[in-house]
C-alpha cells in the first residue's frame, strides 16, 4: 500500500518469527523456543517452522496493560486453557 505522498505504508504483520518475538520481549530466541515446546507460549508450526501470531502478542500486551498485572503466556495456549 502507498500513501499519496509516495511514502510506503506497511501493513501490520500477521505473524512474527521467533527471533522477532525474542527481540520484542528482550530474551533469547532459545527461551522462546523452550516456552513454545513446553506449551507455555502460543505458536503455529508450518512445515517445521514456528511462527507466533501477532494477535496473540498484541492480546497479551493489551491484557497486561488493561489489567495492570502480569500476564502468563501459558494461559494463551490451548494447553494452558
C-alpha positions, 0 to 999 in steps of 0.5 A: 500500500502507498500513501499519496505522498509516495511514502510506503505504508506497511501493513501490520504483520500477521505473524512474527518469527521467533527471533522477532518475538525474542527481540520484542520481549528482550530474551533469547530466541532459545527461551522462546523456543523452550516456552513454545515446546513446553506449551507455555507460549502460543505458536503455529508450526508450518512445515517445521517452522514456528511462527507466533501470531501477532494477535496473540502478542498484541492480546497479551500486551493489551491484557497486561496493560488493561489489567495492570498485572502480569500476564502468563503466556501459558494461559494463551495456549490451548494447553494452558486453557 
